[in-house]
């Protein structure tokens, strides 16, 4: 596959969305015309999406909490028996307030919100945050999904700075899923990763992220990692929950109670 640049342009997928595309371009500080761009933020009937450009590029990445994978997991994902639910402490009568400090496309946060957790999401990459904001707004129009996304509050900005300057009641649980510095191409097969990696890079500040989370969370911190990845530098977790491809490292501070 030809190497593409990391330049980004905004484009409307049809004439009726040109005004909205111009508004997003202004807001994101991106050009509407850039022939050399390697990525396009596209505005169309399905909302906002990011498309890698060039031959053999994967399909667009967008946030959809109503259809597709989110709908399937909402209906058939295993409810409170899911490993992520156990990791953050969901139990009978317990639905913790969770801060997802590395929100990404919001998939894990949506699962926890669908189980009844009040979620705050932080995403520092402005394009990913824009996709997430757009997906949350569109989901508000769906009668079944609107109550779920109503439990999801999005904050933009650097999670470490946000946590260090936190005001008000601390989140009971902080959930971290930092981008792991993988160089094995087989690990990049998901189109989201192929698009994200050039835009986002690796979370090389994961130790500082963990330190800030441990200082803020009132009850526990949970870190999602590839199953065979080392723990983040810093304090060791008390225990881990192992899955087929991922694991959850758990740093307890005090027990969650009903």
SULLINJO-V753484 format. One record per helix or strand. SS is the DSSP state (2 for helix, 1 for strand). FROM is the first residue (numbers start at 1). TO is the last residue. If there is no record, write none. Layout:
# SULLINJO-V753484
{{SS;FROM;TO} {SS;FROM;TO}}
This chain:
# SULLINJO-V753484
{{1;8;12} {2;15;28} {1;31;31} {1;39;44} {1;47;52} {1;61;61} {2;68;76} {2;79;81} {2;83;88} {1;91;91} {1;94;94} {1;98;100} {2;107;114} {1;119;123} {2;126;139} {2;146;149} {1;152;156} {2;159;164} {1;173;176} {2;185;188} {2;191;200} {2;206;216} {1;220;226} {1;239;242} {1;246;252}}
